């Protein structure tokens, strides 16, 4: 395959066959970027990758037509009745496609045209061992999140690295899944942090970037400590049963036009379906009076979920220099439940939360919340639209 440090169709490591490739790994000079220290490590690499990596190409070339489906106007998920053959559970993007199968399809159909992809990384000054990586699709708000000063402050506190990618072949999701591992390994080798190859990851995707955060998680549950879908453009991407036991947060915008396509009832019900049918350790929040893009009040909710999921999933004594980190499994009964946002009522809502054993609402579909502190943040976010 035409990329540095990736695997080709035969599974062997290959070097870039394209002339358009640049690489930088340096110490950041003080004052160049916000929240930067003199010795922060900055990584940047540009590659030319073919379109066969993109999730759109994969869907078009590998998913049987009867599974891809088309919406006919029925609000199947909202009715909770007998499943229709074209409901979101069938139209989901939960494809049984491993990396080797992908390579065979590429060999048969061709790679397609190539476009530039940029990979960027950042590691705080003074971090001896990177304990985890926040991997961000640069699609939509991901580019702003990558340089967010509060996220970088959290990364300093928790010894995290940040990694972002942008470019049509990858930003909405990609195959093979090994591409992320290969790029983290390349970054680690260039920046003196080989542990990046095995460090656990937290995934963020905005809009169709959910094709990365949700879909990738389903194929890498042993490595992902948590994931976020911000304003999913296509909620069929969210339905990932294999990812049910990895903590997930979906944040909708009340006035987001994508929330109404095909219908708000169906989109809001996707997490509830996952909760009911697969016991997913997921929660969702609706941010009132907001559209498709998150704003400054949104980020504290993202950071609360990131912090609490990291603390509960990544062992304090973990050391990815020794190999893959065994993430801690979560106990459903030790969490909290929160009543989901009422679409008919709309706006800011006081939603009851309680430990699982004390919750009085519909526990089968209620949002599952990591712990009491996170539950308090979730409740305040729904009631006031911000967390102080």
N, C-alpha and C positions, 0 to 999 in steps of 0.2 A: 504494500500500500504506500502511497506517495506521501510519507510523512516521516519526520525524524523520530527515531526511537519507538515507532509503532510496530505493529505486526502486519505482515503482508497476508495475501490470500492463503499462502501455504503455512501461515503461523510463524514464519521466521522473522527475526528482527530485521528491519530495513532502514536504510538511510534515505533522506529526501532526494527525489529525482527532479525536483523543481528548483529553478534558480532563485525563486523568490523566497528567501528564508533569512531572517535576522534573529540574533539572540543577544540578550543582555542580562547579566546578573551582576548587580553592583551594590555598594553601600550608598544609601540615599544621603545626599548633602543636606544639612539642616536648612530649613526654610523653603525647600522646593515644594513640599506638599503639606496640606493641613495635618496636624497631629503627628508629624514626622519627627523622628529623632535622628541624630547624626549617623548612627550606624544601623538603621533599619535596612533590611535586605530587600531589594527590589528585583523582580525577575520579569522579563518580557521576551516572548518569542513569537515570531510571525511565520506561519506555514501556509502553503497552498494545498488545500485538501479538496478532494472530489466530492460531488454532491451525494454519492452513495452513502456517506456517513450520516446524512440528515435523517431525522425521524420521518419527515414527509416522504422522502424517497423510499424508506423502508416500508412505510405503510402502503404506498402505491405499488411496490414491486413484490411484496411478500405476504400481505394479508389477503386471504380469500375474500371475494366480493361479498359473500353471504355473511361474513363476519364484520366487514367494514360497515355495512349497513348505511341507511339514509333515514333521516328523521321525517316522519309523515304527519307531524302535528299533534301526536298523542302525548299526553303527560303521564306516561306509564309509571314513572317512579313516584309521582305525587299521589297516585291512587292506591298504592299498596295492595292491588288486587292480583288476579292471575297474571303472570308475566306475559306480555306480548312479545312476539318473536323479534321485534325491532327495538326493544327498550334499551336503556343505557347499559344494562348489565351485559347485553349481547353486543352492543355497539362499542363496548369499552376498548381501550387500547392495551389490554392485557394480553400481549402476544407471546406465544411460546416459541421464541426465536433466540437461539444461543449464538455465540460469536462465530462458531464454525459454520452453522447454517447460513449466517449472513455472508460469510466469505464465499460460499458456494453460489449464492444468488448473484453476488457481485461478479464472480468469474463468468457466470452465464449471461448477465444482462449488461455488463460494462460499468465502469466507474462513474461516468457522466462528467460534466464540466467541473473545473476546479475554481475555487474562490479563496481569497485570503482569510485566514483565521488568526486571531491574536489571543495568545495565552498570557496572562499576567499573574504574578504572585507577589506577596508581601509577607515578611516575617519581622516581628518587632525586634528591636535592639535587645541584646542580652539573653535571648532565648537559647538555652543550651539544647533542649530537646523539645521539638514541636509535639504537643500532646494530641492535637487534632487539627483538622483543616475545615474551614468554611468554604465550600465550593459553590460558586455563584455563576449562574448564567447571566451574561451581560445584556440579555434581551430585556427591554423596558427599563425598569427601575434598578436592575442588578448592577449597572455601571455606577449609579449613585451610591448604592449600598456598599460597594467595594471600597470607596474612599470615605465612608461615613466616619467622622471622628469618634463617635461613641462605640461603633463596632471595633475600631482599632484600639480603643481603650480597653474594651473587653478582651480583645486578643492579647494584649499585654498582660492582663491579669491572669488569664487562663492558659497562657503559653500556646496560643493558636496561630496557625498560619492562615492567610487568605489567598484564595485562588479564583480567578475569573477568566471566562473565555467569551469571545464574541465573534460572530461570522456565521453566515447562513448554513454552512455544513454542520454546525454544532449547537448553536445557541437555543434552538427549540427542542433539543434532545438529539441523541446520536447513537450510532452503532459503529464499531463494537463497543461494549462496555469497558473493555480493556483500555480504550483510548484515554480515559481519565487517569487510570493507574499509570499508564506509560508517561503521560505528561507530568504527573506529580513526581514520578521517579526521575525524569529528566530535570525537573526543577531542583529536586533534592541533590542530584549529582553536581549540578552547576553551582549551587548556592551553599554547599557544605552541610546539607541536612538530608542525608540518605534515608532517615526515618520517615520521610514523607511518603515513601512507597507503601508503608504499612499503617500510617496514621489513620484513625477513624475520621469520618467525614460527616459534615452537616450540609444539607443541600438547600439551595434557594432558587426558585424559579418564579418569574412574574409572567402573567398572561400565558402565552403558549410556551413559555419557559417551564411550565408544569410538565411538559414532555420530557424535561430533564429531571426535575426534582422528584416527581412521583414515579415516573416510569423507570428511571435508573434505580431508585430505591428497591423496587420489586425484584431486581436482579442482583442486588448487592446487600441483602439484609444483614449479613454478618459484619458489614463494615460501616453502615450508615447509622449514626446515633440519633438522628432526627431530620425532618425535612419540612419545608414550607412551600405551599402554593399560594402566591399572592395574586388575587383576582384572576383565577383561571380563565383563559379564553375558551377552552373546551373542557368541560368537566368530565367528558368521557375518559380523559387522560387520568383523572383522579382515581377511578375505579381500578384499584390494584390489590386484589386479595393477598397476593404474596407479601405485600408490604404491611399487612394489617398490624403486626406486632412491633413495628417501628413507629415511635411517636410522630404524629403528623399534625400540622396546623394548616387549615385553609382559611384565608381571609378574603371575604367578599366586600365589594363596595356597593352600598345600597342603590346608588344611582348609576352604577356601571352598566352601560348598554349590553355588555356581554353577559351580564347576569340574567338578562331577559331573553337570551337566545339559547335554546328554543323557548324556555319559560323559566321564570324565577323559581317556581315550585319544583321543577325537575332538577335544576342546578343545586338548590339548597338541600335537596334530598339525597344527593350522592354520598355525602359523609354519613348521613343517617342510615342509608342502605348498607354501607360498609360496617357501621356499628352493629346493625341488627343481624346481618347475615354472616359476618366474619369476626365479630368481637373486636373490631379495630380500636387500637389505642390512639384514637384521633379526636380532634376537636375542631370546630369551626367558629368563626366570629364574623359578624356583619358590621362593617363600619358605616354608621349612618351618615347621610348627606355627603357622601364621597363617590367619586366615579372610578374610572379604570386605573388611575394612578394613586399609589399611596402618598401620603403627605408626612410632614414631620410628626404629627401625633401617632402615626401608625408604627413608627420604628420601635418605640419602647415595648410594644406588644411583641414584636419580632424578637427583640433582645431578651425579653423575659423568657420566652419559650426556648431560645437558644441556651441561655444560662442554666435554666432548670433541667432541661433535657441532658445537657452535658454533665451536670453534677450527678444525675441519676443513672446515666448510662455508661460513662467512661470511668473505669476504676482509677482511684486517686494515685495508685502506685503503678499505673500502666507505663510501659516504655516501648514504643514502636520500634526502637533500635533492635529489639530482640525478636521482632517479627510481628505478625498480625495481632491486634489487641482483641481479647475476648470481651465483648461488651456485656454489660449487666442486663439481664432480662427483667422486665417490669411485671409487677403483680397487679392485675386489674383491680383486685379487691382493696389494694392499698392506696388507690388513687381517689379522686373526687369526680363527681358528675355535675354537669351544669345543664339546666333546661335551655333548649335551643331558642334562638331568636324567632319571634312571631312575625311572619311576613305580613299578615293582615294589619297588625298594629303598627309596624314600621318604627323608624326613629330609634332614639335611645330607650333602652329597656332595662329594668331591674330584674335580672334573671337569677333565680335561686340556685345556689350551689351547696353541696354537702358531701361528706365522705360517702363512698359507694354504699356502705351498710346503712346509711341514714337518709339516703335520697328518696324523696316522696313522689317524684315524677316518673316518667316513662324511661326507665333505666336502659331499655334495649336500644334506644336511639339517641339518648342524651349525649352531649359532648363529654368525652373522657379527658379529665384534667390531671396533670402530673402529680400535683401535691397541693396542700393548702395555700401556700404562698402564690403559686401560679394561678390557682383558682380565684384568689382574691384579685389578682391583676386582670384576669379574663373577665370577671364580673364588673370591675370598674371600667374596663374598656367598653363593654357593652352598655353600661349605664351613662358614661360621660364622654366616651370617645377618646379618652386619653388616660395614661397612667403617669402619676407623678413620682 
